[in-house]
Amino acid sequence: MRIAVALVVVVFLAPIAVSATIYVPDNYGTIQAAINASANGDTVVVRPGTYVENIDFVGKAIHLRSEQGPAVTTIDGNRAGSVVTFQSGEGTGSMLDGFSVTNGQADYGGGIYCNNYSSPTITGNIVTGNSGSYGVGIYCYNYSSPTITNNTISGNTAVFYGQGGGISCTDAISTIANNTITRNSAGYGGGIYCWNSSMTITNNIIAGNAAIDDGGGIYGSLSTTVTNCTLYRNSAKRNGGGIFFRKNSSFSTTAINCTFSGNSAASGGGIYCYSPSSPTVTNCIFWGDMPNELSGSSPNVTYSDIEGGYSGTGNIEVDPLFVNSVIGDLHLSWDSPCRNTGDNTVITELFDFEGDPRIHNGTVDMGADEYHTHLYHTGTVTPGSPIEVRVVGDPGSAPVTLALGSGIQDPPKTTPYGDLYLMLPLMWQRNLGTIPSNGVLVFPGTVPTSWQAGEEYPFQALLGPLVPGSVLTNLMVLAVE
């Protein structure tokens, strides 16, 4: 009995670790000072502003996040090296969340540098305006394995024949998911470069990137899996406007449910396969790439729509009927021949790049988009700019009511029509009419000049009256830039 009591006393006297929340500049004037003062498990919250620093996580398992998002919170590297560095074996608990990372200049990783087995979580950031030679936006090296999700990686430039304008991985294992990777440039791999690495590239929009040599959108080698990605208007002066695949026979390269359109190269506007690379391509769309869709050693292509035709089980050659390829809207219209014509057996992702169920109508669609009731927008969300809100649904659905909420409730409220994310009372609502025959209702408008950068406005649409059978769309949040 005495032993039991003693043990109880020891338990109650044991120190309890409590995570702290540190604010910048309230508690510390710089982000680096706050990191240095933090302990594992702490959260460092950065108020809006521009912080001219080059920061290093120094191995800390902390959540470094902005208070109000990347539109109003910037880390400026002052061209004095990498803006953010992970080089001390950081794990997934080391998080960089919600910053604009800009004006870095370094040979390796002008924006973000990952080395020495570091595996940080990089999410919700805008990585832009950085320069260097390798992995200008984000560089992963020496068995680092970062998780790179929900970022915008845009306008980063590799000098001369550098590699990976947006992201570069060498001797690394990386997960790259749900990012928008645009207008980056490099010698090889304008958007993403992979060398001797294992990369999982999922649910990304990769557009407008350029390579002086090979791989405008992606340069993939060793083991590269590309799933649910849209590759649009990327260019390479030599091979592989969309993707340049290079591997040896011991590893696999794969493209599943991807859409290639408007990409260009001297050869292989969609994909170029460097011998002996012979990737597996399934459920993809290749349309409008120049001068040809597929080139190099022969890939194994099945259940895909290829302009110019290509032999393989389930392949077709028919206009995919995108909603508007001129402006980059590569959603499928209602009567697209790519609906319900893919191969279900290869599906590994439950949702498409927008979060819609990957197999909606019994058989998977070809391409990155699964046709499903959905609300989205085209155009830049800046005050005074034109914008179009688009509602996807079954033709004839009416009325279509677009609503702006006073906030977001999460978890959502369950209703007979689906999950309601909008907080009541509604701030605004409007009847948009009826879904037309192509399955996409377009509502043009202008971003109000009263909206300010950093603000967010949540919308949902209801297809049909308030009776059983009507459907609530997904939540769409307009984040003002």
N, C-alpha and C positions, 0 to 999 in steps of 0.2 A: 504493500500500500504506500509506503514511504517513497519507493522508487517511482511509482505512478504519479504521485503528487509532484515530485521533482521534475519529471518529464514535462508535465503540464506547465509548470512554472517556466521552464526553459523555452517551451514553444511560445508562450505569451510574451516573453522578454525578447524574442528574436526580432531584429530590425526588419521593418517592412519597407521595401523600395517603393517610392512614389514618383511617378513620372511628372516632369515639370513642363510647363508651357512658357517659352521665352519669346518676348516680342522685340522686334527690330523696327524702329530705333529706340523704343521705349526703355528697354532694359540694357541693350547694347547698341552702340552707334553704327556698327557694321555687321554684315551677315557672318563674316569669318570670326569676329569676336564672339558672336552668339554660338557658333558651332564649337569653338574652342571651349566655351564655358558649359556646354551641354554634356549630358550623360546619355548612355544608351537608353532608348525608350522615350526620350524627350521629344517634344514638338517645338520647332522654331517657326514662328509666324512672322511674316514680313509684311509690314504695312505698304500701301501704294507708294510708288516713287521709283527713281532710277538710282541704282547702287553701282558705282564704278568700282568693281572689285574683280579679283580672280580668286575663286574660293576652292578649298579642298576639304572634303568630308573627313579626312584624317582617320578613317576607319570607324567613324561613329554610326551606330544604328539609330539614326534619328529621322524624323519626318520634317523635312524643310519645305514649307509651303507658303505661298502668298496668301494674303488675306482676301484679296478681291480679284485675283486672276491675272493672266499674262498681259491683258490689254493695258493694265495700269501699273504693272510691277515688272521692272526690268533689271537684269544684272548685265552690266556693260563691261566687257573685258578690256576696253581701252587699247585693244591691239597689243596687249602686253603678255600674251600667252593664252592657254585654254581658259575659258570662262569658268567652267566647273570641272573639277578633277576627282575621280575615284581611283585610287592607286594603292590602297592599303587593305585589300581583301574585303571590302564592304560587301554585305549580303543584301537580300531583298528588303530588309528592314531599313536600309538607307534609301530614302525617297526624296527625289527632287520633283516638286509638284507645283505647277501653276505659274511659271515665270516666262518672260521673254528673255532668251539667252542670246546675246548679240555682241558684235564687234570684237570677237575673239580672233586671234591670229597665232597659229602655231603649226609646226610641221605636221604634228599628229593631233587631231581633235581640236580644231579651233574653238568650237562651241563647247562640247562635252568630251572628256577623255576618260576612258575606262581601261585599266591595266591590272596586271598581277592578280588574276583570279577574282576580281571585283564583280559583283552581281547585283548592282543597284536596281531600283525601280525608277524609271524615268517616265513621268506621266503628266499629261495636261499642259505641256509647255509649248511655246513658240520658239523654235530654234532658227534664227535667221541672221543674215548679214555677217557671217563668219567666213574666214579665209584660211588657207593652209595648203598642205600637200596631200594628206591622207585623212579620210573620214572627217571632212571639214565641219559638218554639222555635229555628228557623233562618231567617235572612233572607239572600236572595241578590239582589244589585243591581248595576247598572252593568256589564253584560257579564261578571259572574262566572259560573263554570261548575263548581260543586262536584260531586263524586260523593258521594252520600249513601246509604250502604249498611249494612244489618244493624244498624240502630239501633232503639231503642224511644223514640218521641217522644210523650210522654203528659202530660196535665194542665197544659198551658200555656194562658194566657188573654190574649187581646187585649182591651184596654179599649175601651169604647164601641163604635164601628163600625169597629174596626180590621180588618186583613186578614191572614189566615193564622195561625190559632192554632198549628198545628204547624210548617208551612213556608210561606214566601212568597217568590215569585220575581218580580221586576220588571226588565224589560230584561236577562234572563239566559237562560242555557242550562244546564239541570240534568238530571242523571240521578238518579232516586230509586228505589232498588231494594232489595227484601228487607227492608223496614222494617215495624215494627208502629207504627201511628199511631192513638192512641186518646185519647178524653176531652179533646180540645183544643177551645177555643171562640173565636169571632171574629164580627165583623159579617158578613164575607164569607169563605167558604172556611175552615170550622172546622178541617178537617184540613190541606188544602193550598190555597194561593191562587196563581194564575198570571195575570200581566198582561203583555201584550206580550212574552211569553217562549216559548221552545221547551222543552217538558218531556217527558221520557220517564219514565213512571211504571210500574214493572214489579214484579210479584211482592210486592206489599205487602198487608198487612191493615190496612184503614182502617175503624175501628169506634168508635161512640159519640161522634163529634165533633158539634159543634153550631154553627150559624150563625144570628145574629139576622136576617139578610136572606137571601142566596142561597148555595147550595153548602155543604151540611152536611159532606159528605166532601171534595169537590174543587170548586173554582171554576176552570174552565179556559178560557183564551182564547188567541188567536193559533194556536199549534200545540201541541196536547196529545195525546199517545198514551198510553193506559191499557191495560195488558196483564197478564193473569194476576192481577188484583187482586180481593180480596174486600171489598165495601163493605156493612157490616152495622150496623144501628141508628144511622145518622147522621141528623141532623135539621136542617131549615131552616124558619124561620117563614114564608118566602115560597116560593121556588122551588128545586127540585133538592135533595132530601134526600140522595141519593147523590152525583150530579154535576150541576153547573150548567155547561153548555157555552155559550161565547160566542166568536164568531170573525167575521172578515170573509171574503169569498169567495176570498181569495188563499191561505188556509192551511187545513190539514186538522186535524180533531179526530176521534179514533178510539178505540173501545173494542173490544178483542178478548179473548175468553175471560175475562170478568169475571163475578162473581156478585154480584147485588144482592138483599138481603133485609132486611126489617125497617126500612128507611129511611122517613122521613116528611117531608112538606112540605105547604104549602097547595096546591101543584101540582107534579106530577112527582116522586113519591116516589123513583123510581129515577133517572131522568135528566130534566132540563128543558133544552130547547134554545131559546136566545134567538135570535130572528130577526135576521139571516138564517142563523144556524148550522144546519147540517144534517149532523151527524156520521155517520160510518159505524160501525155496530155489528154485530159478527159473533161467533157462538159464545158468546153471553152468556146468563145466566139472570136473569130478573126475577120474583121471587116473594115475595109478602107485604109489598110496599111500599105506603105509603098517601099520598094517596087513590087514586093511579093509578101505573102503572109508568113511562109515558112521556108527556111533555107539551111544549107549545110547538111550534115549527116542526118539520116532520116529518123525523126521522132516517131513514137508509137502513138498515133492520134485516133481517138474514138469518141463517138457521141458529141461531135463538135460541129459548129457551123463555120466553114472556111470559104472565103471568097476565092474563086478560082478552082475550088474543089480539092479534095485530098482523100486518098483511099483509106478506108478503115471502117470498122463496124459502127453503124449508127451515125456516120457523118452526113451532113447535108450541105448544100450550097444555095442558100436562099437569103435575101435581104432580111436581117434580123428585126427590122422595123423598130429602131431605137426611137425614143420620144423626140429627141432633137440633138443629133450628133454634132451639129454645127456649133452649139454652145457647150458641148460636153455632157449633155444629159443623156446618158446611155442606159437609162431604165428601159425595160421592155414595155411596149404597148400591148394592149389587150389581144390583138390578133397576130402577135409575133409568132413566127414558126418555131422559135426557140423555147416557147412555153411547153412544159410537160413532155420534153423529148430527150432528157438526159439519162444518165445511168445512176440509179440509186445506190449501187453496190460500192461505189468509191467514196461516198459521203462520210466525212469525218467531223464536219462542223454542223451543229444543229441550227445555226442561224446564218443569214447572209451578211453582207457588210453593213447593212442598216439595222440589223437586229430582227429582221423578219424571219419566220420559220423557213428553214432551208428547203424542206419538201412540203409545199403548201397544198398541192392538189393531187397527191398520190404519186406523181412522178416529178423528179427534180427538173428545174429549168436549166438550160444552158446559160453560161455566162455568170457574171458576178451578182446580178440582180435576180432575186426570186420574186415573181409577180405576186403582190399581196397588197391589201389595203394599207395605204401609207400616206403620210403627210411629210412633205419636204419643201425646200426652197432652192431657187437658183439666184445668183447675184450676191454681191458683197454687202454685209450688214453694216454699212456706214451711213451716218446721218445725211439725208438728201439723195442717196443713191437709189437707182431703180432696183426692184426686187420682184420676183415672181414666186408666189406660193402655189404649190401643186398638190393635188389630191388624187391619189390612185385608188381606183375602185371598180366595181362591176358597172359596165355601161348601163345607163338608165337610172342608177341610184339617185334618189332625190327625196327631200331637199338635202343639200350639203351645207352644213352650218359650221363656219369657222369661228372659234371663240378664243379670246385672250383672257387668261386667268389673272387673279390678283397675286398669285404665288403658286408654288408647287407643293402638293401634299405627297409625301413619300414615307411609308408605302401608300399606294393609291387607294381610293375608295372603290370597292367592287360594286358594279351596277349591272342591270340586265343587258347593257349594251357593251360592256367591257370595262376596263380599268380607267377610272377618272383620276387624272393627275392634277388637273387644274383646281386651284383653291378658290372656293366661292367666297363672296359674290364675284361674278364675272365682270371684267372691266369693259369688255366690248364683245359683240357678236354680230355676225352677218350671214345672210343666206346667199350662197354663191351660185345656186342653181342646180343643174343636173350633170352627172358624169356623162361626157359625150361618148361616141362610139369607139374611140381609141382607148378609153379607160383612164384618161388623165385630164382632170379639170384644172385649167390654168387661171390664176387670179393675179393680174398684174397690179403693182402698187409702187409706192416710194417710201423708203425708210424715213420716219418723221425726223425733222431737224431738231426736235426737242430731246431725242434720245441721245444719251451720252456714252462714250466708250467705257466698257466695263459693266454696263447694265445688261440684264437678261430679261427676255420677255417670253413666257411660256404659252404655247398654242396647242389646241387639239381641235379636231373636226369630228362632227357626227354625221354619218351617212344614213339618212332616213329620218322619219319622224320619231317621236318618243313612244315607240311601240316595239314589241319583241321582233327581232330580226334586224333591227338597226345596229350599226357598228360604230364604236368609237375608234379613232385612229390612234397611232402612237403619239407620244408627247414630242413636240418640236420646240426647241428653245432657240430663239434668236439672240445670239450673244453679240452685242454691239462692239465693233472694232474701232 
